[in-house]
Amino acid sequence: MKRRTLAGAGSSTLMASAAIAALYGLLGAGALAGQEAHTCDDRAGLRIAVLDATGLVRVSDADVRIRWVDVVRSPVRKGSGDDGGFTSCAPRDATKATVWAESRDGSSEQASVELIPGETSEVELRLLGEDNPGRLEGRVFDAVTKDPVTTAAVTVAGRRGEVETDRWGRYILTGIPAGAKQFQVRRMGYEPLEYVVTVKPGLTTQVDIGLVPDPVEMEPLVATTIRSRGLESKGFYERRYWGEMLGVGEFLTPEYLERWRPIRMSQLLEQHTMLRPRLVRAGRTRGTLGDCLQVYLDNINVGNLDNGSGSNFALNSVVLPSEVAGVEIYRSSTSLPDGLMRFGVGQCALVLIWTK
């Protein structure tokens, strides 16, 4: 048995059979023709269709996002096909997923999907183009112990429905109209929080919340950051989300770079990353880094950084730290997310530099 979920245009999850029948009538009997077979064997499957705001036209090349709520796995991020569709098989131990879609014109609301092994869940995501809505994403934690707060109810005043934080205290709210919004967090055992946050059109605002245990007397902790549109489109934040959960890779954010303001790229890489022991060793022996370190600047391979003078890297003459939006560093190919396996660095370190 296949189950259908609709997100977008102010809708949450449609479960009633009458609503499902009406939706089939709206889309046409052939809307999902040729996609009936379950192709994930004994695993749960997701079949996603991205529609425009009217629900009548399928949208190709939309950015489909899937996060596995209860297991530690890399989030899925892929474009919808020419028919607006996308199919994915869930990890064997996943039981719930959060799904949404984004495009240049807007984003959908998110759908929460229960996953059943051997069955395919059909999800329709309706893009909300009005006012180019934005997103809120972040983490809820205990302000005293710093531990993640799970199952906290997170919502925005006036928005239908709410989301719960996962086992890592993370949440995401999508399809939120731009402007000042009353952000609300509730969890039994903690003081409720209300905070006014400004949602930017088409951008993700990261809001990390430190809830205060009741009856501890202290101020809640709130940290708000507007995400870089360029880094968002390159998948930087998704890989950071995955990397921080698994302890894989190092991520230098725009906020970090703005606070520190290094003068040279060699200074940035030598002093503040996991590469320091390797770079210092190479400089001491005045040898080349060779295959030990591969560097990509905006997806262009700029070599191993060494210009024959030890640790005085040629990259210093290629890009300035002030031009950099973010940096990703991985020790070897064994620590790369699936989307980066194309770089194939073997046992060598990989540095990805993204400019503004």
matplotlib code that plots the C-alpha trace (Angstrom):
import matplotlib.pyplot as plt

x = [0.0, 1.3, 0.7, 0.5, 1.5, 1.0, 3.1, 2.7, 0.1, -0.7, -1.3, 0.2, -0.4, -3.5, -4.5, -8.3, -9.3, -11.8, -9.0, -6.8, -9.5, -10.0, -6.3, -6.1, -9.0, -7.2, -3.9, -5.3, -5.3, -2.0, -0.1, 1.9, 1.6, 4.5, 5.7, 3.8, 6.5, 8.3, 12.0, 13.7, 13.3, 12.8, 13.6, 11.2, 10.9, 10.0, 8.5, 8.3, 6.6, 7.3, 4.4, 3.9, 1.7, -1.5, -0.8, -1.4, 2.1, 5.1, 8.4, 11.7, 15.1, 13.7, 16.1, 14.6, 15.8, 15.4, 16.6, 16.4, 15.0, 16.0, 19.3, 22.7, 22.9, 23.9, 20.9, 19.7, 19.8, 19.0, 17.2, 13.7, 13.6, 12.0, 8.6, 9.1, 9.7, 12.3, 12.7, 14.8, 15.3, 15.6, 18.3, 17.2, 17.0, 15.2, 11.5, 10.8, 11.9, 11.5, 11.1, 10.8, 11.7, 13.2, 13.6, 14.6, 11.0, 10.3, 10.1, 7.5, 6.4, 8.0, 6.3, 6.9, 6.8, 6.5, 8.6, 7.5, 9.9, 8.9, 6.5, 6.7, 5.4, 4.3, 4.9, 3.7, 5.5, 3.8, 6.1, 5.0, 6.0, 4.3, 6.8, 9.6, 9.4, 12.4, 13.4, 14.3, 16.7, 18.8, 19.3, 17.6, 19.8, 19.8, 21.2, 22.8, 24.2, 24.4, 22.8, 20.3, 16.6, 14.6, 10.8, 10.6, 7.7, 9.0, 6.7, 6.1, 3.0, 0.4, 1.9, -0.3, 1.3, 4.6, 7.7, 9.5, 13.3, 15.0, 17.4, 20.1, 17.8, 17.7, 14.7, 13.7, 10.7, 10.2, 7.9, 7.7, 6.7, 9.4, 9.2, 9.3, 7.9, 7.2, 9.3, 8.1, 9.7, 7.9, 9.1, 7.9, 10.4, 11.7, 10.6, 8.8, 10.5, 9.1, 11.5, 11.0, 13.1, 13.3, 12.9, 14.7, 13.1, 14.5, 17.2, 17.8, 18.0, 19.8, 18.4, 20.0, 18.1, 19.3, 16.2, 16.3, 15.2, 12.3, 12.8, 16.4, 16.6, 18.7, 18.2, 17.6, 20.4, 19.5, 22.0, 20.7, 22.7, 21.6, 23.0, 25.0, 22.9, 25.9, 27.0, 23.4, 23.2, 26.5, 25.3, 27.8, 25.3, 23.9, 27.4, 28.2, 25.0, 26.1, 29.7, 29.0, 26.8, 29.4, 32.5, 33.7, 35.4, 36.0, 33.9, 34.9, 31.8, 31.4, 30.9, 34.2, 36.1, 34.6, 35.6, 39.2, 40.0, 43.2, 45.6, 46.7, 45.2, 48.3, 47.7, 44.1, 45.0, 48.1, 46.8, 43.2, 42.5, 43.3, 45.9, 48.4, 50.6, 50.9, 51.6, 54.2, 55.9, 56.1, 57.4, 60.1, 61.4, 61.0, 59.4, 56.3, 52.9, 52.4, 49.4, 49.0, 46.7, 44.3, 42.7, 39.6, 38.6, 34.9, 35.1, 38.3, 41.4, 44.2, 46.7, 48.5, 49.1, 52.9, 55.0, 58.4, 59.1, 57.9, 54.8, 54.7, 51.7, 50.9, 47.3, 48.2, 48.5, 45.2, 42.6, 42.4, 40.7, 38.4, 37.1, 36.3, 32.7, 33.5, 36.0, 35.5, 38.3, 38.3, 41.2, 40.7, 38.2, 36.9, 35.4, 33.8, 30.0, 28.4, 28.1, 31.9, 33.1, 33.8, 36.9, 38.5, 41.4, 42.3, 44.1, 45.0, 43.3, 40.8, 40.2, 37.2, 37.3, 34.1, 34.3, 31.6]
y = [0.0, 3.4, 6.5, 10.1, 13.3, 16.9, 19.9, 23.5, 26.2, 26.2, 22.4, 19.9, 16.2, 14.9, 11.5, 11.3, 9.1, 11.8, 14.4, 11.9, 11.1, 14.8, 15.4, 12.6, 14.2, 17.5, 16.2, 13.7, 10.0, 9.8, 12.1, 9.3, 6.8, 4.4, 4.9, 2.3, -0.3, -0.4, -0.5, -0.5, -4.2, -4.5, -0.9, 2.0, 4.2, 7.8, 9.0, 12.7, 15.0, 18.8, 21.0, 24.7, 26.8, 25.8, 22.1, 21.6, 21.9, 19.7, 21.6, 20.2, 21.1, 21.9, 21.2, 18.2, 17.8, 14.7, 14.5, 11.2, 12.1, 9.2, 7.9, 9.3, 9.5, 12.1, 14.2, 13.7, 16.7, 16.2, 17.9, 16.8, 15.2, 16.5, 15.2, 16.9, 13.6, 12.1, 8.7, 7.7, 4.6, 5.2, 3.7, 0.3, 1.6, 4.9, 5.3, 8.9, 11.6, 15.3, 16.3, 19.7, 21.4, 24.7, 26.6, 30.0, 31.2, 29.8, 26.8, 24.3, 23.6, 20.5, 17.1, 14.7, 11.1, 7.8, 5.2, 1.5, -1.1, -2.6, 0.3, 3.5, 6.7, 9.2, 12.9, 15.9, 19.2, 22.4, 25.4, 28.6, 31.4, 34.3, 36.7, 34.2, 32.6, 31.8, 29.1, 28.9, 26.2, 25.5, 23.6, 23.7, 22.8, 23.0, 26.4, 24.9, 21.5, 22.3, 18.9, 18.7, 19.2, 16.6, 16.7, 20.5, 22.0, 24.8, 27.0, 30.5, 32.4, 32.3, 29.3, 26.1, 23.3, 22.9, 20.7, 18.8, 18.8, 15.5, 13.5, 16.1, 19.0, 20.1, 21.5, 23.2, 25.3, 25.9, 28.0, 31.0, 34.3, 37.0, 39.6, 39.8, 36.6, 35.5, 32.4, 30.1, 27.1, 24.9, 21.9, 20.4, 21.1, 24.3, 28.0, 28.7, 31.0, 33.6, 35.5, 37.9, 36.8, 38.4, 36.0, 37.0, 36.2, 33.0, 32.7, 30.4, 32.1, 29.9, 30.3, 28.3, 28.3, 27.6, 26.8, 27.5, 24.6, 25.5, 26.9, 27.9, 31.7, 32.8, 34.4, 32.1, 31.9, 32.9, 33.1, 34.2, 34.0, 34.7, 32.0, 32.8, 32.2, 31.0, 28.5, 27.3, 26.6, 24.7, 22.4, 23.7, 23.8, 20.4, 18.9, 20.8, 19.5, 15.9, 16.4, 17.9, 15.0, 12.4, 14.4, 14.3, 17.2, 20.8, 23.7, 27.4, 29.5, 33.1, 34.2, 32.5, 34.2, 37.6, 37.3, 36.2, 38.0, 36.2, 38.0, 35.1, 31.7, 29.9, 31.5, 30.4, 26.8, 26.5, 27.9, 27.0, 23.7, 20.0, 20.4, 22.2, 19.1, 18.1, 21.7, 22.4, 19.1, 19.9, 23.4, 22.0, 19.6, 22.1, 19.3, 19.4, 18.4, 16.4, 14.0, 14.8, 17.8, 18.5, 21.9, 23.0, 26.6, 26.8, 23.2, 24.0, 21.9, 24.4, 21.6, 20.8, 24.4, 24.1, 26.4, 24.9, 27.1, 24.9, 26.3, 29.5, 28.4, 29.5, 29.7, 33.0, 34.6, 33.1, 34.1, 36.3, 35.3, 38.4, 36.8, 33.5, 32.6, 29.2, 26.4, 22.6, 20.3, 16.5, 14.2, 11.5, 10.1, 7.8, 10.8, 12.4, 12.8, 11.0, 14.2, 14.8, 11.3, 12.5, 14.3, 10.9, 12.1, 8.6, 8.9, 12.5, 15.6, 17.6, 21.3, 22.9, 26.7, 28.6, 32.3, 34.9]
z = [0.0, -0.9, 1.1, -0.2, 1.5, 0.2, 1.4, 0.3, -0.3, 3.4, 3.5, 5.9, 5.6, 3.8, 5.1, 4.5, 1.6, 0.3, 0.1, -1.7, -4.2, -4.8, -5.3, -7.9, -9.7, -9.8, -11.1, -13.5, -13.5, -15.4, -13.1, -11.6, -14.4, -14.9, -11.3, -9.4, -8.9, -5.6, -6.5, -3.0, -2.2, 1.6, 2.3, 2.4, -0.7, -1.4, -4.6, -4.8, -7.2, -7.2, -8.4, -8.9, -6.6, -8.5, -8.1, -11.8, -13.3, -12.5, -11.9, -13.2, -11.8, -8.4, -5.5, -3.5, 0.1, 2.3, 5.9, 7.8, 11.2, 13.4, 11.9, 11.3, 7.5, 5.0, 3.8, 0.2, -2.1, -5.8, -8.6, -9.8, -13.2, -16.4, -15.1, -11.8, -10.1, -7.8, -6.3, -3.3, -1.2, 2.6, 4.8, 6.2, 9.8, 9.0, 10.1, 9.4, 6.9, 6.5, 2.8, 1.1, -2.3, -3.3, -6.6, -7.7, -7.3, -3.8, -1.6, -0.5, 3.1, 4.5, 4.7, 7.5, 6.2, 8.1, 6.4, 6.2, 4.9, 1.6, 0.8, -1.2, 0.2, -2.5, -1.6, -3.5, -2.7, -3.9, -4.3, -2.7, -5.1, -3.3, -1.8, -2.3, 1.2, 3.3, 5.8, 9.5, 10.6, 13.6, 16.9, 20.3, 23.3, 27.1, 28.0, 31.1, 30.0, 26.2, 25.5, 22.6, 23.5, 21.6, 20.7, 21.3, 19.4, 17.1, 15.0, 13.7, 14.8, 12.1, 10.4, 10.3, 12.2, 14.0, 13.8, 16.5, 17.0, 16.3, 18.4, 17.8, 18.7, 15.1, 13.3, 10.0, 9.0, 5.3, 3.2, 5.6, 4.1, 4.3, 7.1, 10.9, 12.5, 16.1, 16.6, 19.3, 21.0, 23.6, 25.6, 28.9, 31.7, 30.0, 30.0, 26.7, 24.3, 22.0, 19.8, 16.8, 13.9, 10.4, 7.6, 4.4, 1.0, -0.5, 2.2, 5.2, 8.6, 11.2, 14.7, 17.5, 20.8, 24.3, 26.4, 30.1, 32.4, 34.6, 37.3, 36.6, 36.6, 33.6, 30.2, 27.2, 24.5, 21.0, 18.1, 14.7, 11.4, 7.8, 5.6, 2.4, -0.7, -2.6, 0.0, 0.3, -3.4, -3.3, -0.5, 2.0, 4.9, 4.2, 4.3, 7.4, 9.1, 8.1, 9.1, 12.5, 13.4, 12.5, 13.4, 9.8, 8.1, 9.2, 8.1, 8.2, 7.9, 6.7, 10.4, 11.4, 8.6, 9.3, 13.0, 12.4, 9.1, 8.1, 5.8, 3.6, 2.7, 4.0, 7.3, 7.3, 6.5, 8.7, 11.9, 12.2, 10.6, 10.9, 8.2, 10.5, 11.4, 7.7, 6.5, 9.2, 8.5, 4.8, 5.5, 7.9, 5.3, 2.5, 0.5, -1.7, -0.5, -3.7, -3.4, 0.3, -0.3, -3.1, -3.3, -5.3, -5.8, -6.8, -8.2, -10.1, -9.2, -8.3, -7.5, -4.3, -3.2, -3.1, -5.3, -4.5, -1.5, 1.3, 3.1, 1.1, -1.0, -4.5, -3.5, -1.8, -5.2, -6.5, -3.9, -0.9, 2.4, 2.0, -1.2, 0.5, 1.7, 3.2, 3.4, 3.7, 4.7, 4.7, 5.8, 3.1, 0.7, 3.4, 5.1, 2.0, 1.7, -1.2, -3.2, -3.1, -4.0, -7.6, -6.3, -5.5, -3.4, -1.9, 1.4, 0.8, 2.3, 0.3, 0.7, -1.0, -1.1, -2.1, -3.0, -2.4]

ax = plt.figure().add_subplot(projection="3d")
ax.plot(x, y, z, "-o")
ax.set_aspect("equal")
plt.show()
